[in-house]
Amino acid sequence: MEFIDLRSDTVTAPTPAMREAMAKADVGDDVYGEDPTVNRLQKMAAEQMGKEAGLFVPSGTMGNLAAVLTHCGRGDEVIMGNLGHTFLFEGGGIAALGGVHPHTLPNRPDGTLELEDIRGAIRDADNPHYPTTRLVILENTHNRCGGVAITPEYTRKVGELAREAGLKLHLDGARIFNAAAVLGVPAAELAAPVDTVTFCLSKGLCAPVGSVLCGSKEFIARVVRIRKQLGGGMRQVGVLAAAGIVALEQMTGRLAEDHLRATRLSDGLAAISGVEVEQKALSTNMVFVRLAEGVPTDSTKVEARLKDRGILVGAVGPRRFRLVTHYWIDDAAVERTVEAFSKVI
């Protein structure tokens, strides 16, 4: 059976253009800084984020972890959302590997944190009973809040607050190009207020693997050592970086197509009795739905029945699903998904 895979935009296979670029990639030893394809990707990424330098890493999780470990020392504290990816889905790495203490604040439905909550969470640096607050982390787009885009105006306000308090600001921009597409602004504008930003090449952009962490030249020079400590120093990795270059050149400009199909999918599912769609402003390529009260089943059973019909979705709660559109989801796939949901429900 040929499956329609809506579990995530991480399931995308590389495009034919990527496979060709990977096969022809000019490579060298990246640990020595001698891989020309990696160097080109890092330069492109930094330019698109409006930063001085970039560093290619195997995953977004490593990018975020390396950023935190570079910004913070053991016993320092990071302010982040309680629904943030770094808190929920990165294995507790900042605590396990860095001894960094997470201070979580409630995410609002639009993915943001209350500015006063952030201000109130900053510790008194002169009180020896407290960990030292060093960093604030934001996420854009925000995964668990519906794939919503965070505006540059909000990020700017958090950046100003952080600077006033002597803190750094990191952006988990895994899907920052989706945010840029729905907001109609360059990704660099979204990243302008932050000190560092990580974005993924393998989420929505079809590259098979990899992320880039961007920041100042001085910061990235320090991150190189952290990446090595984490086992992320790779060798002739231009074979992978070549796909990332194609992603930046060819894939970022088409993300609005995924958003349009997500809207069509949302509208189709909303018309089904027993399905409740979580409508969000500034939503991108994610659709979150719930089983209505009174539907005598749960998400695990519905997930299994959909799989029998060739549809793969992500159950993210007892009665909640996440469906993510991407390059390999076309209009016919959207129609088939709505039809399958209707029959299963």
ZAMARGU-4260 file (C-alpha; in steps of 0.2 Angstrom, whole numbers, plus 5000, padded with zeros to 4 digits):
<rodrens>
0) 5000/5000/5000 | 5006/5017/4996 | 5004/5028/5012 | 5000/5046/5013 | 5011/5051/5028
5) 5005/5066/5037 | 5014/5062/5054 | 5027/5075/5051 | 5036/5086/5038 | 5052/5076/5044
10) 5046/5061/5033 | 5050/5069/5017 | 5062/5061/5005 | 5075/5071/4996 | 5070/5078/4979
15) 5078/5072/4963 | 5088/5088/4962 | 5094/5085/4980 | 5099/5067/4975 | 5109/5074/4960
20) 5117/5087/4970 | 5122/5075/4984 | 5130/5063/4971 | 5140/5077/4963 | 5145/5086/4979
25) 5163/5093/4981 | 5168/5087/4998 | 5183/5089/5011 | 5186/5085/5029 | 5173/5097/5038
30) 5182/5095/5055 | 5197/5103/5047 | 5185/5116/5040 | 5189/5110/5022 | 5173/5104/5015
35) 5168/5117/5002 | 5150/5112/5001 | 5148/5113/5020 | 5156/5130/5020 | 5145/5136/5006
40) 5129/5130/5015 | 5135/5139/5032 | 5138/5155/5023 | 5121/5154/5014 | 5112/5150/5030
45) 5120/5164/5040 | 5115/5177/5026 | 5097/5171/5026 | 5096/5172/5045 | 5105/5189/5045
50) 5119/5183/5056 | 5138/5183/5054 | 5141/5164/5054 | 5133/5147/5054 | 5137/5129/5059
55) 5130/5114/5051 | 5125/5101/5064 | 5116/5084/5062 | 5100/5089/5070 | 5089/5103/5077
60) 5091/5095/5094 | 5110/5096/5093 | 5108/5114/5087 | 5098/5119/5101 | 5108/5109/5114
65) 5124/5117/5107 | 5117/5134/5108 | 5112/5132/5126 | 5128/5124/5132 | 5138/5138/5124
70) 5127/5152/5131 | 5126/5144/5149 | 5137/5135/5162 | 5132/5122/5174 | 5119/5128/5187
75) 5113/5142/5175 | 5095/5144/5171 | 5085/5145/5155 | 5068/5153/5153 | 5057/5143/5140
80) 5039/5138/5137 | 5031/5123/5145 | 5026/5117/5127 | 5042/5121/5119 | 5052/5108/5109
85) 5068/5110/5120 | 5058/5106/5135 | 5046/5093/5129 | 5056/5083/5115 | 5074/5084/5117
90) 5078/5071/5130 | 5081/5083/5144 | 5098/5086/5136 | 5102/5103/5143 | 5100/5096/5160
95) 5108/5079/5157 | 5123/5085/5147 | 5125/5103/5153 | 5118/5104/5171 | 5107/5119/5164
100) 5091/5122/5174 | 5075/5124/5164 | 5063/5137/5170 | 5046/5134/5161 | 5032/5147/5159
105) 5015/5143/5152 | 5014/5146/5133 | 4999/5156/5127 | 4988/5148/5113 | 4998/5158/5100
110) 5014/5151/5106 | 5021/5166/5115 | 5025/5169/5133 | 5018/5183/5143 | 5032/5197/5144
115) 5028/5200/5162 | 5030/5181/5166 | 5047/5182/5158 | 5052/5197/5168 | 5046/5189/5184
120) 5056/5173/5180 | 5072/5182/5180 | 5082/5178/5196 | 5091/5190/5207 | 5109/5187/5202
125) 5115/5193/5219 | 5105/5179/5229 | 5116/5164/5231 | 5100/5153/5233 | 5095/5155/5215
130) 5102/5148/5199 | 5108/5162/5187 | 5097/5167/5173 | 5106/5167/5157 | 5095/5164/5142
135) 5077/5165/5135 | 5072/5152/5122 | 5057/5156/5109 | 5051/5144/5096 | 5045/5149/5078
140) 5034/5141/5072 | 5028/5134/5088 | 5024/5116/5086 | 5013/5111/5100 | 5003/5127/5099
145) 4997/5123/5082 | 5011/5126/5071 | 5008/5145/5073 | 5020/5159/5067 | 5027/5171/5080
150) 5028/5189/5074 | 5044/5199/5073 | 5036/5212/5084 | 5034/5200/5098 | 5051/5193/5096
155) 5058/5211/5096 | 5049/5214/5113 | 5057/5199/5120 | 5074/5204/5113 | 5073/5221/5121
160) 5067/5213/5138 | 5082/5201/5137 | 5095/5214/5133 | 5089/5225/5147 | 5091/5211/5159
165) 5108/5206/5152 | 5101/5190/5145 | 5104/5181/5128 | 5089/5176/5117 | 5089/5160/5107
170) 5077/5155/5094 | 5072/5137/5090 | 5068/5142/5072 | 5066/5124/5066 | 5052/5129/5054
175) 5056/5148/5053 | 5054/5148/5034 | 5036/5142/5037 | 5034/5157/5048 | 5042/5169/5036
180) 5030/5162/5022 | 5014/5165/5032 | 5020/5182/5038 | 5026/5188/5022 | 5043/5194/5029
185) 5061/5188/5026 | 5067/5175/5039 | 5081/5187/5043 | 5068/5199/5050 | 5061/5185/5062
190) 5079/5181/5068 | 5085/5199/5069 | 5081/5202/5088 | 5089/5185/5093 | 5107/5182/5097
195) 5106/5164/5090 | 5095/5154/5079 | 5094/5136/5074 | 5084/5130/5059 | 5081/5113/5051
200) 5084/5108/5033 | 5075/5092/5036 | 5058/5099/5042 | 5047/5104/5027 | 5063/5108/5016
205) 5065/5090/5011 | 5084/5088/5015 | 5087/5071/5022 | 5096/5077/5038 | 5104/5092/5046
210) 5101/5109/5054 | 5111/5125/5055 | 5115/5135/5070 | 5118/5154/5067 | 5125/5168/5077
215) 5140/5179/5079 | 5157/5173/5073 | 5164/5173/5090 | 5149/5163/5096 | 5150/5150/5082
220) 5169/5148/5085 | 5164/5143/5103 | 5150/5131/5097 | 5163/5121/5086 | 5171/5114/5102
225) 5153/5110/5109 | 5148/5101/5093 | 5164/5091/5094 | 5160/5086/5112 | 5143/5081/5107
230) 5149/5070/5093 | 5143/5081/5079 | 5160/5084/5071 | 5158/5075/5054 | 5170/5072/5040
235) 5166/5073/5021 | 5148/5079/5025 | 5146/5090/5010 | 5136/5075/5003 | 5123/5080/5015
240) 5126/5099/5015 | 5123/5098/4996 | 5105/5094/4999 | 5103/5108/5012 | 5109/5120/4998
245) 5096/5114/4986 | 5083/5116/5001 | 5088/5134/5003 | 5088/5138/4985 | 5072/5129/4979
250) 5061/5124/4994 | 5059/5139/5005 | 5049/5148/4992 | 5036/5135/4989 | 5030/5133/5008
255) 5015/5143/5005 | 5008/5128/4995 | 5009/5117/5010 | 5000/5130/5020 | 4986/5131/5007
260) 4984/5112/5008 | 4984/5112/5027 | 4970/5125/5026 | 4960/5114/5014 | 4963/5099/5025
265) 4957/5109/5040 | 4941/5114/5031 | 4938/5097/5025 | 4940/5089/5042 | 4930/5103/5051
270) 4915/5097/5040 | 4915/5080/5047 | 4903/5077/5062 | 4913/5071/5077 | 4929/5080/5072
275) 4934/5097/5080 | 4948/5107/5071 | 4958/5118/5082 | 4958/5134/5072 | 4973/5145/5074
280) 4978/5162/5067 | 4994/5162/5058 | 4994/5143/5056 | 5006/5136/5044 | 5007/5117/5038
285) 5000/5109/5054 | 4982/5104/5057 | 4977/5099/5075 | 4961/5090/5077 | 4951/5082/5092
290) 4938/5069/5093 | 4922/5077/5098 | 4914/5073/5115 | 4903/5058/5113 | 4913/5049/5099
295) 4915/5032/5106 | 4933/5029/5102 | 4951/5036/5105 | 4965/5043/5095 | 4975/5027/5095
300) 4961/5017/5088 | 4957/5030/5075 | 4975/5031/5070 | 4976/5012/5067 | 4960/5012/5057
305) 4967/5026/5046 | 4983/5017/5043 | 4972/5002/5037 | 4966/5014/5024 | 4984/5021/5019
310) 4984/5036/5030 | 4997/5040/5043 | 4993/5053/5056 | 5001/5057/5073 | 4991/5054/5089
315) 4997/5067/5101 | 4984/5064/5115 | 4970/5052/5120 | 4958/5061/5108 | 4970/5073/5098
320) 4979/5072/5082 | 4992/5081/5072 | 4993/5081/5053 | 5007/5090/5044 | 5007/5094/5026
325) 5023/5095/5016 | 5031/5093/4998 | 5025/5075/4995 | 5007/5079/5000 | 4996/5085/4985
330) 4978/5089/4983 | 4973/5071/4980 | 4981/5066/4996 | 4971/5079/5005 | 4955/5073/4998
335) 4959/5055/5001 | 4963/5060/5020 | 4947/5069/5022 | 4937/5054/5015 | 4946/5042/5026
340) 4943/5052/5042 | 4924/5053/5037 | 4923/5034/5035 | 4933/5030/5050 | 4923/5042/5062
</rodrens>
